[in-house]
Amino acid sequence: MNTQTLNRTVLVVDDEPTLLATVKYNLERDGYRVVTAADGEAALRLARAEHPDLLILDLMLPVMDGLDVCRILRREMALPILMLTARTEEVDKVVGLELGADDYVTKPFGMRELIARVHALLRRSDNAAVDDSESITSGDLVINLRRREATRDGATLELKPKEFELLLFFARNRGRAFTREQLLRDVWGYDFYGDSRTVDVHIRWLRQKIESDPAKPVRLVTIRGTGYRFEA
């Protein structure tokens, strides 16, 4: 049992009884407290009652689909959301990320992969706790670490959780170039299971918010043959 998982609650939502039971068993064996739901409305009720530390959420659910559940809960609470999807189309994954999910796993998946991603998401969530006064400034961009928000020219940017973490990582390492694999490891918290397209999607979203012309970025630039670099 991993002692770091004690007293952590994970809400698992899926309408496949066998998969739900298997995920519950493996997470409990790893030390988590697990609550489960088989449809979207039950997921909302449990999330509001239990205030879980992490949500594992299937996209295809009866009564209310996972995308709607993600959209509603992201407005109400801050918790890592790991999507489960049997779909292979990239658009489904991107929509989920746009709604505020932090990561996704495509069915079928291995339990070691799932648990590794759960550990990574919770680790990133834990590391978000910082001093009230700490902030980073880059020109007209100000990143408030305690409030987990960024402003540009005084206006608050509407950043998804992973967009904020990516921006913060770049700002702390300005001037350094990072490959997609390094970003997956250091921002998402894993390397072997990462999909580099996830990085590109988040870079695109972030540029739309911090660049005057996202098509010609001057702050978050592409380094050909390497990856990306944040310029002060």
C-alpha positions in Angstrom: 0.0 0.0 0.0 1.2 3.5 -0.8 1.1 5.6 2.4 0.8 8.8 0.4 -2.7 7.6 -0.9 -4.2 7.2 2.6 -7.3 9.4 3.3 -7.5 10.2 -0.4 -10.9 9.7 -2.0 -11.3 8.9 -5.7 -14.7 9.0 -7.4 -14.9 6.5 -10.3 -17.7 6.9 -12.8 -18.4 4.3 -15.5 -21.5 2.3 -16.6 -19.6 -0.9 -17.2 -20.0 -2.9 -13.9 -16.9 -5.1 -14.5 -14.6 -2.2 -15.3 -16.0 -0.2 -12.4 -15.4 -3.1 -9.9 -11.9 -3.7 -11.3 -10.8 -0.1 -11.1 -12.3 0.2 -7.5 -10.4 -3.0 -6.4 -7.0 -1.8 -7.8 -7.3 1.7 -6.3 -8.4 0.4 -2.9 -5.5 -2.0 -3.0 -3.2 1.0 -3.6 -4.6 2.7 -0.5 -7.3 5.0 -1.9 -10.9 5.3 -0.6 -13.1 4.8 -3.6 -16.7 5.8 -4.3 -18.4 4.8 -7.5 -21.3 5.9 -9.7 -22.8 4.4 -12.9 -24.4 7.5 -14.5 -23.8 11.2 -14.8 -26.5 12.4 -12.3 -25.2 10.0 -9.6 -21.7 11.3 -10.3 -22.8 14.9 -9.6 -24.5 13.9 -6.4 -21.6 12.0 -5.1 -19.0 14.6 -6.1 -21.0 17.3 -4.2 -21.4 15.1 -1.2 -18.0 13.5 -1.0 -15.7 16.2 -2.3 -13.3 13.7 -3.8 -9.6 14.4 -4.3 -9.8 13.1 -7.9 -12.4 12.1 -10.4 -12.1 9.3 -12.9 -14.9 9.9 -15.4 -16.1 7.9 -18.4 -17.3 10.1 -21.3 -20.1 7.8 -22.4 -22.6 7.6 -19.6 -26.4 7.2 -19.3 -28.7 9.9 -18.0 -26.0 12.6 -18.4 -22.8 12.2 -20.4 -19.3 12.7 -19.0 -18.7 15.9 -20.9 -21.7 17.6 -19.2 -20.5 16.2 -15.8 -17.0 17.6 -16.4 -18.4 21.0 -17.5 -20.6 21.3 -14.4 -18.1 20.1 -11.8 -15.3 22.3 -13.2 -17.4 25.3 -12.5 -18.2 24.1 -8.9 -14.9 22.7 -7.6 -11.2 22.3 -8.3 -10.2 18.7 -8.5 -8.1 16.7 -11.0 -10.3 15.0 -13.7 -9.1 11.9 -15.5 -11.3 11.0 -18.5 -11.9 7.5 -19.7 -12.9 7.1 -23.3 -13.4 4.2 -25.7 -13.4 6.7 -28.6 -10.4 7.0 -30.8 -11.2 10.4 -32.5 -8.9 13.1 -31.4 -11.8 15.6 -31.3 -13.5 13.8 -28.3 -10.3 14.0 -26.3 -9.8 17.7 -27.2 -13.3 18.6 -26.2 -12.9 17.0 -22.8 -9.6 18.9 -22.2 -11.3 22.1 -23.3 -14.0 21.6 -20.7 -11.4 21.3 -18.0 -10.3 17.6 -17.8 -6.6 17.3 -16.9 -5.8 14.0 -18.7 -7.4 11.1 -20.5 -7.0 7.3 -20.9 -8.3 5.5 -23.9 -10.0 2.1 -23.3 -8.7 -0.6 -23.1 -6.0 0.5 -20.6 -3.8 -1.2 -18.1 -4.3 -0.7 -14.4 -0.6 0.2 -14.0 -1.1 3.0 -16.5 -4.3 4.3 -14.8 -2.8 4.3 -11.3 0.4 6.0 -12.6 -1.7 8.8 -14.0 -3.8 9.1 -10.8 -0.6 9.4 -8.8 0.7 12.0 -11.2 -2.4 14.1 -11.2 -2.6 14.1 -7.4 1.1 15.0 -7.1 0.6 18.0 -9.4 -2.4 19.0 -7.3 -0.4 18.8 -4.1 2.5 20.8 -5.5 0.1 23.7 -6.3 0.0 24.8 -2.7 2.4 27.8 -2.4 3.0 31.0 -0.5 0.4 33.7 -0.7 2.8 36.4 -1.7 4.6 34.5 -4.5 4.0 35.8 -8.0 5.9 35.9 -11.3 5.9 38.8 -13.7 6.9 38.8 -17.3 6.1 42.1 -19.0 2.3 42.7 -18.9 1.8 39.1 -17.7 1.5 38.4 -13.9 1.1 34.9 -12.5 -0.3 34.7 -9.0 0.8 31.3 -7.6 -1.4 31.2 -4.6 -4.6 32.2 -6.3 -3.6 30.1 -9.4 -4.5 32.8 -11.8 -2.8 35.0 -14.4 -3.5 38.4 -15.6 -2.4 40.2 -18.8 -2.4 43.9 -18.8 -4.6 43.8 -15.7 -7.2 41.5 -17.2 -7.7 38.0 -15.7 -7.0 35.2 -18.2 -9.5 32.3 -18.3 -7.0 29.5 -17.9 -7.8 25.8 -17.6 -5.9 24.0 -14.8 -3.3 22.4 -17.0 -2.9 25.7 -19.0 -2.0 27.4 -15.8 0.5 24.7 -14.8 2.1 24.9 -18.2 2.4 28.6 -18.1 3.8 28.6 -14.6 6.4 26.0 -15.6 7.5 28.0 -18.6 7.7 31.2 -16.6 9.8 29.5 -13.9 12.1 28.3 -16.7 12.1 31.2 -19.1 14.7 31.1 -21.8 15.1 27.3 -21.6 13.9 25.1 -24.5 11.9 21.9 -23.6 10.9 19.0 -25.7 7.3 17.7 -25.7 8.5 14.6 -23.7 10.2 16.8 -21.1 7.0 18.9 -20.7 4.9 15.7 -20.3 7.3 14.5 -17.6 7.6 17.8 -15.7 4.1 19.4 -16.2 1.9 16.3 -16.6 4.0 14.3 -14.2 4.6 11.2 -16.3 6.7 10.3 -19.3 6.1 6.8 -20.6 2.3 7.1 -20.9 2.2 10.7 -22.3 0.9 11.7 -25.7 2.9 14.6 -27.2 -0.2 15.8 -29.0 -1.6 16.8 -25.6 1.3 19.3 -25.2 0.6 20.8 -28.7 -3.0 21.3 -27.9 -2.3 23.1 -24.6 0.4 25.2 -26.2 -2.1 26.3 -28.9 -4.7 27.2 -26.2 -2.2 29.1 -24.1 -0.9 31.1 -27.1 -4.5 32.3 -27.8 -4.5 33.9 -24.3 -1.0 35.3 -23.8 0.0 36.3 -27.3 -1.1 39.4 -29.2 -0.9 37.3 -32.4 -1.1 33.6 -31.7 -0.1 32.8 -35.3 3.1 34.7 -34.7 4.0 34.0 -31.1 6.8 36.1 -29.5 6.4 34.9 -25.9 5.8 31.1 -26.2 7.9 30.2 -29.2 8.5 27.0 -31.2 12.1 25.8 -31.4 12.4 23.8 -34.6 13.6 20.3 -33.9 13.3 20.7 -30.1 10.0 21.9 -28.8 9.1 25.1 -27.1 10.7 28.0 -25.1 9.2 30.9 -23.1 10.7 34.3 -23.8 10.6 36.9 -21.0 
